[in-house]
């Protein structure tokens, strides 16, 4: 690829991103009470949120249904073509149906709209055409109109599908917010993923037990620290006072830095060269707290204490990988 073609590619990419970003910002500025009413309708829905759309709108709809379901709102996607062949039986009068169609003229949606209204389900439509039949026949219509597509031909849904996706995400997040949906709630619907594990796994669930944690007394020597680090293989050793409270930490990195110094390993006091006030975490905290603490302080291991500040365990990045929480 020549420099000229590479430059043109980057310019086109930036243009696409800028167009789509501008359309989303324009959409944000147009939000009104219709959006608030849509949030309230979903929030007070006694049934489920059923999302439907054809083509690219269908792909957006599947993602939206998944987002609602994972954030505390029972939801599923219904293909409009399959709906007229029996799947309408999945809809009840307690449900809210969200239709997505950029034109607002999708025949597949319009053909099932009267049946859904007879069932008694409430309809929210997200379209790019406020004058469309779908918009007029819905209980609540949300405009996802865009002034231009990112596609230079103006044919492929690009900015319009992005706008619908962003508007749908805004709906789901506002409903989540008003439900007071918590990280623990999220984890219950994501038990198999690292995101969920981070919210339910406690530090004590993955930490190494105290008998496997390198630990030396505060009056120990550097030679004792080297031996303890080597024996336990955690990459560091805790230094504790007579009450088993960690007052320092000495890592293999600290050891390497000491190699350039002329010191006597059998005489050098660990208290003089240890890192004082080591970072610790309580054993009953969730693991995401530990991950954030380690990321913020750029450390690879951490000491675990109980609520009496006594050393009870430790772990490093390898333990986090092994537990599949990162």
N, C-alpha and C positions, 0 to 999 in steps of 0.2 A: 504494500500500500504506500503510495506517495505521500509526501508531507501535505500536499494540497488536498488530496482526498481525505486524509486523516483530519485535517483542519475542518473541512466541510462536514464531516461526520459529527465531530464534536459540536460544531455550531448548530447543526440540525437537532442533535440530542438536547442541547441547552434550550433551543427554541420550543421543543415539545414540552420539556419540564416547566418552562416559564408559562406557556399557554395554559397548561393544566393547573398550575399553581394559581394563576390569575383567576381562572374560572372558579376555583374553590373559594378564593377570597371573595369574589363577587357573590357567590352563593351564601357565604357567611353573613355578608352585609344585608342580604334580602330576607333572612329568617324573621318570622313573625309569629303571631299567636297560633297560626295553623300548626306550626311545629310543636308548640307547647301543648296544644290539644291532642296531637298525635302521641306525644309522650304520655300524657295522662290516660289516653285510651288504652295504650299498651300496658301501662302500669296497673290499671284496674281490670285487666282482662282476666276473667275466671277460667278461660280455656287456654288455648295455645296460639302462638303467632305463626300463621301460615304464610310463607313467602313464595311468590310465583313470578315468573318472567320467561320470555323466550329469547333464544340466541344469547348475545352478550349480556343482556339484562338478566337472563337466567343464571349465567355464571356469577354475576354480582349477587343475585338473590340467594344462591347456595351459600356464598360466603356470609351474607347477612344473617341467614337462618342459623348458621353455625356460630356466629358471634353472639346472637341472642341466647342460644342454648347454653353456651359456655359461660355466660355472665348472669345466669339466674332466671332467664325467661324461657320457659318451654317453647320450643319452636322447631319447625321442620320445613323443608322445601317441597313444593308440589309442582311437578311439571304440568303446565297448562294443557298440553296435548293429551297427556295421560288422564288429566282430571275429568275430561268429558267421556272417558271410557271406564269410569268406575271410581277413580281416586277422589272424586268429590264426596264420596262417602266418609272420608276422613275428617271432613269439616263439620263442626257443630255450631249451634247458635251462640255459644259462649266464646267463639274464637274471633280473632282479629286477623284479617287477610291483608297482606301488603302486596300490591301489584307494582311491578317495575316495567316501564316501557318508555323509551325516549320519545317516541312519536305519540304515544297515548292512543294508538290506533291498532295495536296488535289484535288480529282477528281471534287468536287463540284465547286471549284474555277476555275480549268482549263477548265471546260466545258463552263463557261460563259465569260472567258477572251477574246476569239476571238470576241464575240458579243460586248463587251464593247469597244474593240479597234475599231471596225467598227463604233460604235456610235461616237467615237472621244474623249471620256473621257481619261484623262491621268491616268496612273496606277503607284502607288507606292506599292512595296511589302516589307513586313517585314518578313523575314524567317531566319531559322537557317541553310540554305543550299544555298550557293551562286551559286552552279552548277545546281540548280534545274530549271525545265522548267519555273516555275512561276517567278523566279528571272531573267532569261534570257529574258522573254517576257515583262517585266515591263519597263517603261520609267526610273524609278529610283528604285534600290534595296538597302535596308538597312539590313545589316547583324545583326541578333540577336543570332548568334551562341553561344552556351555554351559548355564548355569542359565536363561538367557532370551535371546530374540532382541531386537534393537533395534526390530524392527517392532512397533508397538503391537498388532497383531492376533496376533502370535506365529506368523505363517504364512510370511512371506517370509524366506528364508535371509539373514541379515545378520550377526549375531554369530557364528553357526556357520560361515559361509563364511569370515569373517575369521580365525577361530581355525584353520581348516584351512590357510588360506594362510600364516599365521604359523608354524604347525608345519612345513609343508613348507619354508618358507624356512630355518627353523632346521636342518632336516635337510641341506639343500643347503650351507649355510654351514659346518656342522660337518664335512661331508665335504670341502669345499674346504680348510678349515683343516688337516685331517689329511693331505691330499695335498700340502701346502705349495704350493698354487696361487699363482702370482705375478701381478703386474700385467702382465708381459710375456706370460704364458700367456693372460690375459684378452684382451689386445690381439690375439692371433693369431686368436681367434674373433670379433673385432669389427673387422675391417679397414676396414669402410666407415663407421664411426661416429667421432665426435669423441672418445668415451671411449677407443677403441682407439688412435687416432692419438696421443693424449696420452702413451701408454705406450711407443710405439715410435719416434716422431719425435724426433730429436735436435735440440738447439738449432742446430747447424751446418746442419741441413737447411732451416731457414727464415730464418736470420739474413741480414742484408744484408752483402755482402762488404766488406772493409775500404776499398776505393776508393770505396764509396758511403756510408761512415760519416762524419759530421761530426767532425772532430778538429783540435784546435789545440795548439800547444806551450804549456808552462806560463808562458812569458814573453810570451804574446800579450796583446793589448788587447781591451777590450770590443767595439770595432768589428770586430775579427777574428772574434769569436764570433758577432756579428749576421750578418755576411756568410756565415759557414760554415753557420749554421742555415738561412739563406735559400736557399743554393745546394743543400743536400742534402735539405731538406724532411723531416727526421725528428723535428723538434720539440725537439731538444737537440743539444749538441755535447760530445764528450769532451775533456778536457784531459789531455795525456799528458806524461810526463817524457822525458828523452833516451833512455831504454830502452824507449820505447813502452808503458810501463805507465800505465794510467789512474789519475790522482791526484785527479780532480775531474770534475764534470759541470755544465753550465750549460744550463738549459731556457728555452723561450719564456715559461714562467710566471715564471721568475726575471727575464727581460728586462722583462716588464710591470711587475714590482714596482720595477724600477730607473727606470722612466719618471717616477715621482713625485719622484725625487731630482735635484738639480742636479749632474750629473756630466758630465765631458768624455769622450765616447765614444772620442776619439782619444788620451786619456791614461790612462784608467782601466784598471788592471791586472786581468786576468781572475782571477788568483790570489787577489786580495783579496775577490772577491765570488762565486766559484764554490762549489758544494756539495762539500765535501771528503769523501773516503772514499766514492765512489759505489758503489751496489749493482752487483755484477757476477755473472756466471754463467759456468761453463765451457762450452766449445763442445761437449763430449762428453756433457753431461747430457741427460736426457730432458726434453721440453718441459713436462711437468707440473710439474717442479721450478721452471721459470721462471715459470709461471703462478702457482704458490703464492707464490713470492717477490714477484712484482709485486702480487698481491692483499694480502699481509701488509703490505707497505710502502706500499700505495696509490700506486703509480707506474705511468705509462703506457708507459714505455720502459726498456730495460736494456742495459748494455754487456756484450759477450761477450769473454772472454779465454781463452787456452789455458792449459795446466797450468804454463807459465812466467810466467803473469800478464801476458802481452803482449796488447794489444788486437788482436782479429782480426775483430770484427764488432759488430753491434748490431741491435735490432729494437724495434718498438713494437706497440701493440695492433692497429693496422691490419694488420700483418704476421701476427698471430695469427689474425685474422678471415679474412684471405686464404688462410691455410693450412688453415682450417676445423678448428682445434683447440679453438676456443671458440665 
